[in-house]
């Protein structure tokens, strides 16, 4: 598959000369599959089933545009929680730095994938979604704090 993708002088992604915005269909569960290129009016201009189907240069442009648009911090470590009931104040370390947020309820921690898989999505009180790719890979202190809420 080949698309006529390029960047304009302002760094915007263009498809056949028209500014487009890449949007992943499933940013957490299948980030390499299903990318829509939408125009300024919100209508889809192109659908990319698999990023790997594109030539390397186009993949690079698209991945850079997606990275600039998306923010999915990865939770690396739980430092502290204010209480073991909700709402509670959490202090965490992410791949983007330290963060404090309120967890409104246990329902703001979603398990992703099948049983025993260990992937989580934690939604903060400001609707920022923190990704935990494998809760079993967290340090012991973090796992113990997290288990109180699961």
HELIX and SHEET records of a PDB file:
HELIX    1   1 UNK A   51  UNK A   53  5                                   3    
HELIX    2   2 UNK A   56  UNK A   69  1                                  14    
HELIX    3   3 UNK A  106  UNK A  108  5                                   3    
HELIX    4   4 UNK A  135  UNK A  137  5                                   3    
HELIX    5   5 UNK A  140  UNK A  147  1                                   8    
SHEET    1   A 3 UNK A   5  UNK A   7  0                                        
SHEET    2   A 3 UNK A  13  UNK A  15 -1                                        
SHEET    3   A 3 UNK A  18  UNK A  19 -1                                        
SHEET    1   B 3 UNK A  21  UNK A  24  0                                        
SHEET    2   B 3 UNK A  33  UNK A  38 -1                                        
SHEET    3   B 3 UNK A  44  UNK A  50 -1                                        
SHEET    1   C 3 UNK A  75  UNK A  81  0                                        
SHEET    2   C 3 UNK A  88  UNK A  94 -1                                        
SHEET    3   C 3 UNK A  97  UNK A 103 -1                                        
SHEET    1   D 3 UNK A 109  UNK A 112  0                                        
SHEET    2   D 3 UNK A 119  UNK A 123 -1                                        
SHEET    3   D 3 UNK A 129  UNK A 132 -1                                        
END                                                                             
